[in-house]
Amino acid sequence: MNIVSRAPAVDLTVQELVSSALSKFRAGDTISTRAAIDAIRRADPACEDSDDHLVELVVMTAIGRTMGVVFDHRSR
C-alpha cells in the first residue's frame, strides 16, 4: 500500500506575493501599480492588506530592482 503524503499548504507572505508579481519584469521595466495589485489579489484572494500597503511594498521592491513605477491604481 502506497501512502502519498500531502504537501502542506503554503501561505506566502505579502512580500513574497509582491516579489512573485514583480518577478516577471526586468531591471529598467516600468511597473503599473494597478497591474501589480491585481496580480497580487489574483495570487491570494484572501490577502487583507490595503491597496496602499501593497503599493508601498511594490515601490520598495521595484526600486530595489531598478524598475520604474506608474501610480495608476487610483484611476479605476
Residue pairs with C-beta under 8 A, 6 or more apart in sequence:
12 20
12 43
12 44
14 40
14 47
14 49
14 53
14 54
14 57
15 57
15 61
17 40
17 43
17 44
17 47
18 36
18 40
18 54
18 57
18 58
18 61
19 61
20 43
21 36
21 39
21 40
21 43
21 58
22 31
22 36
22 58
22 61
22 62
22 65
22 67
25 31
25 65
25 67
26 67
27 65
27 66
27 67
28 66
28 67
28 68
29 67
29 68
30 67
30 68
30 69
30 70
31 58
31 62
31 67
31 68
31 69
31 70
32 70
32 72
32 73
33 55
33 58
33 59
33 69
33 70
33 71
33 72
33 73
34 72
34 73
34 75
34 76
36 54
36 55
36 58
37 51
37 54
37 55
37 58
37 73
40 47
40 54
41 47
47 54
51 73
55 71
55 73
58 69
59 69
62 68
62 69
63 69
